[in-house]
């Protein structure tokens, strides 16, 4: 089990399912960058997550974590019904006031 900051652990626990729980992990004006697109604000992040969950069924298993230049980088093994599955992805988080400020997935 990886020792992760609370908002990151909560995000990863809810990743493929609970859009409302995911939204609460983020600051009001947070940004997510995924697949070349940027989603800004809780509403946009919730819409992105709901769209992803409706298009793909997947599991995400964190396998490693490190801190790099103030960012928390979690590597997860992601498998499902999407092109290129399975794949190991890096989730790079920055935190502020115990909430996720930015997330870059790649």
N, C-alpha and C positions, 0 to 999 in steps of 0.2 A: 504494500500500500504506500502510495506517495504522500508525503507531507506537503499539502498545498494550502495556500491562503484560502480562507473561507469562501469568498465570492467565486474563486476559480473552481473550487471543489463543488460548489452548488451548481455552477454552470455545467460542468462536466457530468454531474449526476442527472441533470435534467435534459441534457443535450438533444436526444432524439425524441423527446416526448412532450414535456410540459412547457408550452410557449409562455404562459403567464409566469411560471417560476423563473424561466430564463430572463425574461424582461426585467424582473426585480433585481437581478445580479448587476445590472448596468446603471451607470449614472444617467441622468435625464438626457444629456447631450452627448452621450458616448458614440463612438464610431466602431463599425465592424467592416473589415475589408476581406472579402472572400470572392474567389473566382473573378478577379479583376473589377469588382464592383464595391462601392462604398455605401454603407447604410448608416445614416446618422439619426440619433434619437431613439428613445425606447419604442415608439410606435413603428418606426421603420425596421428596427431590429426584430421586433415581434413578427412583423409581416414577412421579413426575410426567412426567419426560422420556420414559420408556418408553411411557407411556400416550399422550403427545402423538405420539411417533414411530409408534405403531401406528394412530392415528386419521388422521394427515395425512402426506402427502409434501410436502416444501417445500424451498426453498433460501433461505438467508439471506446476503445480501451486504452487509458493512459499507461504508457510504458516507461517514461522517463521524464524528469523535470530538472530544469536548471535556471539560474538567474543570469541574465546577460544584459549589461548596460542598463540596469533598472527595469528590465522587462522579465517577466516570468514566462519561460518557454516550456510548454508541455508537449511532448511528442506522444501522439496517440495512434494506435493501429485501428484504422477505419475500414470496415468491410460491409458491403451491402450490394444493392442492385443499381449501382451507378457505374459509368464508364471508368475503367482503370482500377476497379476494385480487385483486391484489397490494396490499401496504400497506407504508408505512415506519413502523417501530417504534423507539422509544427503549429501549435496554437500559441501565439505570442501576445501576452496580456500586459497592459499597464494598469495599475490600480491607483485610486484616489479616494480617500475617505471610506475605505472598506467596500468600494464598488469598482466594477470594471470601467475604466475610462476608454481604453482602446483594445481591440482584438484584431489580430491579423492571422488569417489561416492560410497556410501554404506549405 
